[in-house]
Amino acid sequence: MYEKIVQLKLPSSDGKLYETDCANTETMFRIIQSIPSPKAEPFKRWLARVGYERVQEIEDPELATKRTRALYKAKGYSDSWIEKRMRGIEVRETLTDEWKKREVGGNKEYAILTAEISQATFGMTPSQYKKFKNLKRENLRDPMNDLELIFSMLGEASTTEITRSKNSQGFSQNKKAAKEGGAVAGNARKDLERKTNKKVSTKQNYLTGSQTPKTLLK
C-alpha cells in the first residue's frame, strides 16, 4: 500500500507548506482494514456493512433506488423533489445507454457531450454551473430547484430522442445531437424566463433556500 501513498505539500498551523503523506479514498480504506488496533474495528464494521449493501444492490438493483430515496429523505428533501431527482437519474441512464450503443467512447466523451447539453440548456457547462452555485465536489443536481431539474431532464430526454430519430453514430454525430437536444431545453427555458421575468438558474440551494454552502452533503 505504501507505493500508493504520495507526498503533497500541505499548509501547517504555522502557515508553512510541508510534505505530507496523502492517499485516495480507496487506499485510505485499505489502510484502515490493515490496522490491528481495536479502535479501527468500528470503521471495519462500517466498511463490511457498506460492502454487503453493495452486493445486495447488485443482486437486486431496486434496493439501490430505495436507499437513494431514503438518503434524500433523511437530508430533508421533499417527496416531489425526490421524484424529479429519481426521474432525472432514469433519464440520464437512458441517454448514456443510448450512447453506449452508438460508439461513444466512454466517460471522457460522455462528459464532453454532457457539457454540450448543459451549455445549450443553461448557457453554462457543468463546471461553470458548479462555480455559479459555489460547489466543490458536490453533485451539481442535488442543490437544483424543481425547474433546474426539469430543464436538465428535458435537455437529456430531447437528446435521446434526437439521437434515436437521426440514428446518430460515433462521437461527432452524437455531439451534434447533444447540441440540438440541449437547444430544445434552452429555448424553452428562455421562453419561460421572458414570460416570468425570472431566471431559471439560481445560486440558491434548494434544500436550504440560501446560497449553496461548501459543506453541503454529497
C-alpha positions in Angstrom: 0.0 0.0 0.0 2.9 2.4 0.7 3.6 2.7 -3.0 0.1 4.2 -3.4 0.8 6.9 -0.8 2.1 10.1 -2.3 3.5 13.2 -0.6 2.0 16.6 -1.3 2.8 20.0 0.2 0.1 21.0 2.6 -0.2 24.0 4.8 0.5 23.6 8.5 -0.7 25.6 11.5 2.5 27.7 11.3 1.4 28.7 7.7 4.2 26.9 6.0 3.9 24.1 3.5 5.3 20.6 4.5 5.5 17.3 2.6 2.5 15.3 3.9 1.6 11.6 3.2 -1.7 11.6 1.2 -3.8 8.8 -0.3 -7.0 8.5 -2.3 -10.2 7.1 -0.7 -9.7 3.5 -1.8 -6.2 3.4 -0.4 -7.4 5.0 2.9 -10.0 2.3 3.3 -7.3 -0.4 2.7 -5.1 1.3 5.3 -8.0 1.2 7.8 -8.5 -2.5 7.1 -4.9 -3.3 7.8 -4.8 -1.5 11.2 -4.7 -4.1 14.0 -5.9 -1.7 16.8 -9.4 -2.4 18.3 -10.0 1.3 17.7 -10.3 0.6 14.0 -13.0 -2.0 14.5 -16.0 0.4 14.1 -14.6 1.6 10.7 -14.0 -2.0 9.6 -17.6 -3.0 10.6 -18.9 0.0 8.6 -16.8 -1.0 5.6 -18.2 -4.5 5.8 -21.7 -3.3 6.0 -21.3 -0.9 3.1 -19.7 -3.8 1.1 -22.6 -6.1 2.0 -25.2 -3.5 0.9 -23.4 -3.0 -2.4 -23.6 -6.8 -3.1 -27.3 -6.7 -2.2 -27.8 -3.9 -4.7 -26.0 -5.9 -7.4 -28.4 -8.8 -6.8 -31.5 -6.5 -6.5 -31.0 -3.1 -8.2 -34.3 -1.8 -6.7 -32.6 -1.7 -3.3 -30.2 1.0 -4.6 -33.1 3.1 -5.7 -34.8 2.7 -2.3 -31.7 3.6 -0.4 -31.1 6.6 -2.6 -34.7 7.8 -1.9 -34.2 7.2 1.8 -30.9 9.1 1.8 -32.5 12.2 0.1 -35.5 12.0 2.5 -33.1 11.9 5.5 -31.4 15.0 4.2 -34.7 16.9 4.2 -35.7 16.9 0.5 -39.4 16.9 -0.3 -41.1 13.9 -1.8 -41.9 15.9 -5.0 -38.3 16.9 -5.4 -37.1 13.3 -4.8 -39.4 12.1 -7.5 -38.0 14.6 -10.0 -34.4 13.7 -9.0 -35.0 10.0 -9.4 -36.7 10.5 -12.7 -33.7 12.6 -13.8 -31.4 9.7 -12.9 -33.5 7.4 -15.1 -33.4 9.9 -18.0 -29.7 10.2 -17.6 -29.2 6.4 -17.6 -31.4 6.1 -20.7 -29.2 8.6 -22.5 -25.9 7.0 -21.5 -27.2 3.6 -22.5 -28.0 5.1 -25.9 -24.5 6.5 -26.2 -23.0 3.1 -25.4 -24.9 1.6 -28.3 -23.6 4.3 -30.7 -19.9 4.0 -30.4 -19.4 6.9 -28.0 -16.1 6.3 -26.3 -16.6 6.2 -22.5 -16.6 8.7 -19.7 -14.4 11.3 -21.3 -16.7 11.6 -24.3 -19.8 11.4 -22.2 -18.5 14.4 -20.2 -18.0 16.4 -23.4 -21.5 15.5 -24.7 -23.0 16.4 -21.3 -21.2 19.7 -21.4 -22.7 20.4 -24.8 -26.2 19.7 -23.5 -25.7 21.8 -20.4 -24.2 24.7 -22.4 -27.2 24.7 -24.8 -29.7 24.3 -22.0 -28.4 26.8 -19.4 -25.7 28.7 -21.1 -23.2 27.1 -18.8 -21.1 23.9 -18.8 -21.4 21.7 -15.7 -18.1 23.0 -14.4 -19.2 26.6 -14.9 -22.6 25.8 -13.3 -20.8 24.4 -10.2 -18.8 27.6 -9.9 -22.0 29.5 -10.3 -23.5 27.6 -7.4 -20.3 27.7 -5.3 -20.0 23.9 -5.3 -16.8 21.9 -4.9 -17.2 18.1 -5.1 -20.9 18.0 -4.6 -23.2 16.6 -7.2 -24.4 19.5 -9.3 -28.1 18.4 -9.4 -28.6 17.9 -5.7 -28.9 21.7 -4.9 -31.0 22.3 -8.0 -34.6 23.6 -7.7 -37.5 22.0 -9.5 -37.2 24.0 -12.7 -33.5 23.4 -12.9 -34.1 19.6 -12.6 -36.9 19.7 -15.1 -34.9 21.6 -17.8 -31.9 19.3 -17.2 -34.2 16.3 -17.9 -35.7 18.0 -20.9 -32.2 18.6 -22.4 -31.2 15.0 -21.9 -34.5 13.4 -22.9 -34.6 15.6 -26.1 -31.0 14.5 -26.9 -32.0 10.8 -26.5 -35.0 11.3 -28.9 -33.0 13.2 -31.5 -30.2 10.6 -31.3 -32.6 7.8 -32.0 -34.6 9.6 -34.7 -31.4 10.5 -36.6 -29.7 7.2 -35.7 -26.6 9.2 -34.7 -23.4 7.1 -34.7 -20.0 8.0 -33.3 -18.8 11.0 -31.3 -19.3 13.7 -33.9 -22.9 12.9 -34.8 -23.8 12.5 -31.1 -22.2 15.8 -30.3 -24.4 17.4 -32.9 -27.5 15.7 -31.4 -26.4 16.8 -27.9 -26.3 20.4 -29.0 -29.7 20.1 -30.7 -31.2 18.4 -27.7 -29.9 21.0 -25.3 -31.2 23.7 -27.6 -34.7 22.4 -27.2 -34.5 22.8 -23.4 -32.6 26.1 -23.8 -35.2 27.6 -26.0 -38.0 26.5 -23.6 -36.0 28.0 -20.6 -35.6 31.3 -22.4 -39.2 31.4 -23.3 -40.2 30.8 -19.6 -37.8 33.4 -18.4 -39.2 36.0 -20.8 -42.7 35.3 -19.7 -42.0 35.2 -15.9 -39.2 37.8 -15.9 -37.3 35.4 -13.6 -34.1 33.4 -14.2 -34.4 29.6 -14.0 -30.7 29.1 -12.9 -30.1 30.4 -9.4 -27.3 30.4 -6.9 -29.7 29.2 -4.3 -29.5 25.7 -2.8 -32.9 24.1 -3.0 -32.5 22.3 0.4 -31.5 25.3 2.5 -33.0 28.2 0.5 -29.7 30.0 0.8 -26.7 30.3 -1.4 -25.2 26.8 -1.7 -22.7 26.3 1.1 -19.4 24.5 0.5 -20.3 22.0 3.2 -23.5 20.6 1.5 -23.6 16.8 1.8 -22.8 15.0 -1.4 
